[in-house]
Amino acid sequence: MISGELRSKVDSVWDAFWSGGISNPLEVIQQITYLLFLRRLDELQMLAESKANLLGEPMENPIYSPTQQPLRWSVFKNDAPETMLTKMGNAVFPFLRALGTKPNGEQTSYAKHLRDARFTIPNAGVLVKVVGMVDALPMDNRDTNGDLYEYLLSKLSTAGVNGQFRTPRHIIKLMVDMMDPQPTDVVCDPACGTAGFLVAAAEHVRDYYPDSQTDPKLRRHFHLEMFHGFDFDSTMLQIASMNMLLHGVEDPDIAYRDSLSEGVSGDAGRYTLILANPPFAGSLDYETTASDLLTVARTKKTELLFLALFLRLLRVGGRAAVIVPDGVLFGSTRAHTALRKKLVEDQRLQAVVKLPSGVFKPYSGVSTAILLFTKTDSGGTDNVWFYDVRADGFSLDDKRSPVEASDLSRVIERWHHLDEEKDRVRTEQSFMVPKEEIVEQGYDLSLNRYKEIQYDEVEHRPPLEIIADIEKLDAEIADGIAELKAMLG
């Protein structure tokens, strides 16, 4: 959690952008991202210079040439406001856009997402304020950097339609804790947005498996091979890439890709863990959709196609925790039923965690659930665990204010002790349903299909006894009225 002082500075800069005419929160975060990247480039150059001086050798692959020294953060941050504003638009950002490829053709880390970088800060006053804030950040503190960026991204949740890119962080943490990413996993989010799932997976591995940061082989895997995120929004890729960098992942695979299109077959069977909240509000044309996905689910619905994609991307033994709209659980179309049947019969479906309908407010009231499954290609489903989450620690209205009630810690506790769940009755929040019953119900995975409601017993009394009680009550009322009249004279 960032300090109150730093939070106030961020809010002040945010207000400065707003008053300067930039009201789109994505654009604000994008501009701050560019400045964070410029500072990081200068620090990398300083490290390379120190190493060269220590060894008494020329610097290898310098980021800035001798003629580009005025474009360094440590130089332009001291320029006069108007000079800085002019330099940013005319020199610094053209330099950023050219960073994508080195003379030898090799791509620089993160720079591949900056080819279209545009400078849109409207005036020198706003620029000086945001440069001052970024310069004051303790960039050597990964926790502070990560918390700062998370605070910036949290502003997307109140940003109307833009909020669709942000899954609530406590829901992400729930899914990551349930999946327990291992240091050797290869993690993918095919609709990564701001990379929230990948960041949370990285933090989980750091916290629970510290050897991943000291063992040379595991450390290399962590920084270069473990995390993969795809999106077809260049702004999201820039933000996701910087989010991973500020959380201490050196070179994740954050790439431009329409995950449902042709051309992704090369990644089939590549990943051991998928964490995702894919878009599920639209539909696609058959012509733009990968044919191998359509063989699994002949549909235009993105939520079904993404499920088919997850099965394609996972290697055998790979696991997934993904958010789906409720319609996936009980939809009656041939595609809906076929996909659920595939999960139950051909793979190992382990759990359906029903989320409250207000989880994605204020920008969506859609009802959703988390599906947890393992790819086996040989079946394995025996019992499916259902949990009815009724509270997630926040009010379920548009304000989403913090409240004490939350089931999330209980979800994790029960998930890790599934053997104890077999004896729970179906009037409780969680229970097991055998595969045979799910098959009998046409592969319906909606919790309400199997949940039992306990009604309070009502005492049945003879009619004459009830009439006698009513007459007695009438008499007491009449006596009371007579008493009041006597008191009033």
C-alpha positions, 0 to 999 in steps of 0.5 A: 500500500502506498503512503498517504503522501505518495497517494496525495501526489498521484491524486494531485498529478491526476487532477492536473491532467484532468484540468489540463484537458486529459480526462481519459484515465487510460491516456493519463496512465499511458503518459505516466508510463512513458515517463516511467520508462524514460527514467528507467532507460536513463538508470540502465544507461547509468548502470552500464556506464558504471560497469564500463568505468569499473572494467575500463572498457567501452560501454556495450550497446549504449541506449543513448549515443553521445549526441542523444545525451540531452534526451536523458531523464537526468538532463531534461528533468532540469530543463526550464518548463517550456524547454522541456515541453518542446523537447519532449514532443520534438526529440524525446518521443521520436527517440522513444519510437525509434527504440523498437529495434537496434541497428543489428535488428534485435528488439529491445526489452519493452521498447517494442510497445513504444513504436506508436508512443505519442506525447499528449501532455497539454502544457508545461505546468502539468509536465513539470508536475508529473516529472517531479512526481516520477523523479521522486519515486524510489525506483529501487523499491519494487514493492513501492513501484508495484503499489504505485502502479496498482493505485494508478490502475485502480482508477480504471475501476471508476472510469466507465467503459474503460473499466472493462480492462480491470478485474478486481484485484481481490478476485485475481488474488483468489484465483491465483491463490487457488491455483498456487503457481509454481516456480517452474510453471509457464503462465499465460493470460491470452486476454491480459489487459493490464497484466493483473493476473501475471503480476499476481502470479509473479508476486505469489511465486516470490512470496511462497517460493523464495528459492525462485529468486536465488536459484540461477535456473529458476531465476532466469525462467522467472524473468524470461520464460515464465510469463506470457500475456497477449492483447490486441490493444496497444495501449493495454500492452504498454501499460501491461509491460510497464506493470510487469517491469515495475513489479520486478519481472525483467522481460516477460512475453507481452505481445500483440495478438488477437488470440482467437484468430488464425495463427496461434496454433504454434502455441498449442500445448505450450502453457502449464497454467492459464489465468484469465478473465476474457472478454465475453460481451461480443461475437466474431465472424467465422472468417476471422476465427481460428478453424481449430477453435471452431472444431471445438465449439461452432459458435460466434460467442467469444466466451465459448471460443476463449474456453476452446482456446484455453484447452488448445493452449494448455499442455496435458496436465496444465491447469486453468482458472478462468472467469466466465459469464453464467450463460456458459454454465447453463446455455442450451445451444449445441455449442454451450452443451458440447463445450461443457461436455468436453470439460466434464468428459474429456478433461478434469473439471474440478470446481465452479465458484459462483461470484456475486453479481455485483463483483464487476460493478459499477461498469457491469452487473453481469453474473459470473463464475470461476471455472477451475479445470485440468487438461488431461485429454483422457477424462478424470472428472469425478466430483465437481466442487461448487461454492456460492460466494455471497460476499467478497469484502465490498458492497455489491452496489455501484459504490463497491465500498469496503465491508466486513463480510467476505467469503474469499478466505473460506473459499481458499481454505475449503478448496485446499481441503476438498476431501472434507467437502464430500459430506457437506449438505447442499443447503450449505455454501459449498458442496460436491456433485458427482459427475454422474448427476451432472451428466444426467442434468445435461452437463448443466453447471449452474449452482442453483441446479444442484443447490437445495433450499432449506425452508423453516418448518411452519407449525400447522394449527387447527382452524378453531384454535386460530379463530379462538386466538383471533377472538382473544386478540380482538377482545384485548384490543377492545378492552384497550380502546375502552380503557383509553376512552375512560382515561380521556373522559 
